[in-house]
Amino acid sequence: MENETDFIVRHAEKALAELTLSFPVILVTGPRQIGKSTLLQNTRKTGKMPYLTFDDTSEITAVKNDPKTFLAMHQPPVILDEIQYAPELFPYIKMEADRNKKKGMYFLTGSQQFHLMKNASESLAGRIGILQLMGLSLREISGDKFSTPFIPTAGYFSARKKSVQNYSATEVWKMIHTGSFPAVVTGYSKQKAFYDSYIRTYIERDVRALAQVGDELTFMRFITVAANRTGQMLNYRDMARDVQISEPTAKKWLSILVTSGLVYLLPPFSMNVEKRVVKTPKLYFLDTGLAAYLTKWTNPDVLRQGAAAGAFFETFVLSEILKSYYNRGTEPALFYYRDKDGKEIDLLIFENGTLYPLEIKMTATPKPDDVSAFKVLKAVKNLKIGTGGVVCTCTGLGILDKDRYSIPAVFL
């Protein structure tokens, strides 16, 4: 079971309720300690359900001995936490879902997405709704009920400004340095102690389950290298060299970080554009607090003034945008653009046939020239280019040019 914290209302609660009305099985997935079981134990529809966790080895043993009888002894509705440790239950959950034909029977959580998705897709196709949970968003920490996914349109900004809370740059950087794990945000756990324990537990449990890593200290160095490269284009060769491992091993280990929900790979955009665009994804270490811990940025002021500040701010912005979509139960189509001439657009949101371009800059005074790269999108065929702008540290929404805004990070 995840650490108990002062419960912060999660925006994913609405998406969870909608899935409950549509599927017999609901899977809440995301990194370890992100608040999955806490969400299920504190929402109106699931809060009073029986709860079992497969972090308990005795429960795992019981499942392996006789999965059919185990499930029969725990009648739905029921919450089964860390289901990846009990994959033997999937076929029996399927049989029960088919037999009862009820919605909201089994609520599963798990922190290893690849194996979960593989088992779920093979055993529960058409019967399972999946909710991806990330760390606490700025909106959730603020107690802001606004839950519309971010899109840089006039309509979105008009609705957003009604409830947005203003934070100073100092407060924003404190949040970036703290990260988004509920136990740290609420003060339940001291930051350094939490991350010390998190990395140790992560390597001992999740990494060993996903792959045989012979040298845990080397894998720890690899995680640190990944954190150091947040916001950069992915380069397996350089990462392998820095950790002194083979390139195939670097690819395997990075896939573990992606599978575990710690790293996000932002794909390049290339639809109907000249062939000079790069084809390499960008790497983002999604929790900025964990990344700061790994890379030894010991306080918010040092991080803000350091060489990695721009990359951390960009990572924070991307993470907040992702949360706004995942918390509504949707998967956003996000890309970046870079060509061999060095022209780059930090983020493209693709929705309903429209591309919305965004720059992400750690500045309080963005300029029209900051969006000059958007002109390359004129070469895109059969797609509409929508409004966009610069997400930055400015204090209020502004207009840079026609259809181009200066967007405070707190508006995400």
Number of C-alpha atoms within 10 A of each C-alpha: 17 16 14 14 16 13 13 18 16 22 26 24 20 15 16 26 16 14 21 22 12 15 20 27 25 24 25 24 27 23 25 23 20 22 28 27 26 21 22 23 17 16 16 11 14 20 15 14 14 14 18 17 21 20 17 13 11 10 16 19 13 13 20 15 12 12 21 15 12 17 16 12 9 14 12 20 19 19 26 21 26 24 25 25 21 20 17 18 19 19 17 17 23 18 13 19 22 13 9 11 13 18 18 24 21 23 26 24 26 24 24 26 21 17 16 22 17 11 17 23 13 12 19 21 11 12 19 25 23 20 24 21 23 28 23 24 25 22 22 17 16 14 14 15 13 16 17 15 19 19 21 24 16 13 9 15 17 9 12 18 15 9 12 17 14 16 15 12 15 12 12 19 21 17 19 26 27 22 24 25 24 24 21 19 21 15 11 14 17 12 19 15 10 16 19 13 10 15 15 13 13 15 17 12 12 19 19 13 14 17 11 9 15 9 8 15 11 14 18 16 15 22 23 20 19 24 25 20 22 24 26 14 18 18 16 16 14 13 20 18 12 12 17 13 15 14 16 12 13 22 15 12 19 21 17 20 20 20 21 23 24 22 22 23 20 21 18 23 22 18 13 11 15 11 11 11 19 17 15 16 19 20 23 30 28 29 25 24 27 27 29 24 20 21 17 12 17 13 14 21 14 13 20 21 10 11 10 18 18 18 20 30 24 22 25 29 21 21 22 25 20 23 29 26 20 20 25 20 22 16 14 17 14 19 21 22 24 20 19 10 9 11 14 18 24 21 23 21 20 20 14 7 10 15 22 20 27 25 24 24 20 19 14 16 12 24 15 15 10 17 21 13 17 21 9 16 16 11 12 15 10 10 16 16 17 18 18 28 27 30 27 24 23 20 18 15 16 15 15 19 14 10 13 21 24 27 28 20 27 23 22 26
